[in-house]
Amino acid sequence: MKHIVVLNGIHGAGKSSLGKLLARHSKDYIFFPEIGGALRQEVGSNALQSSEDFDGKIMERELQRDEKLLACKEMPIVETWHLG
């Protein structure tokens, strides 16, 4: 069974810093950053019409990410802003 480390917490808690640090210092880990933050940076504030559009796009990207993390040899560290 594959183990997956999930970092979940409030904004600014250090999830990204911890995930990057672990992955940088050990080849046994690979870091998958939070998808919602990356998507917000990619699009303008009104580019997605509704929260449903945003949530749908995140779900799509999370499914793509999950395929990658299940296939990787390293132990994945996943940063998330929500449970799921």
Stockholm file with secondary structure:
# STOCKHOLM 1.0

chainA/1-84         MKHIVVLNGIHGAGKSSLGKLLARHSKDYIFFPEIGGALRQEVGSNALQSSEDFDGKIMERELQRDEKLLACKEMPIVETWHLG
#=GR chainA/1-84 SS CCCCEEEECSTTSSHHHHHHHHHHHCTTEEEECCHHHHHHHHSCTTSSSSHHHHHHHHHHHHHHHHHHHHHCSSEEEEEESSCC
#=GC SS_cons        CCCCEEEECSTTSSHHHHHHHHHHHCTTEEEECCHHHHHHHHSCTTSSSSHHHHHHHHHHHHHHHHHHHHHCSSEEEEEESSCC
//
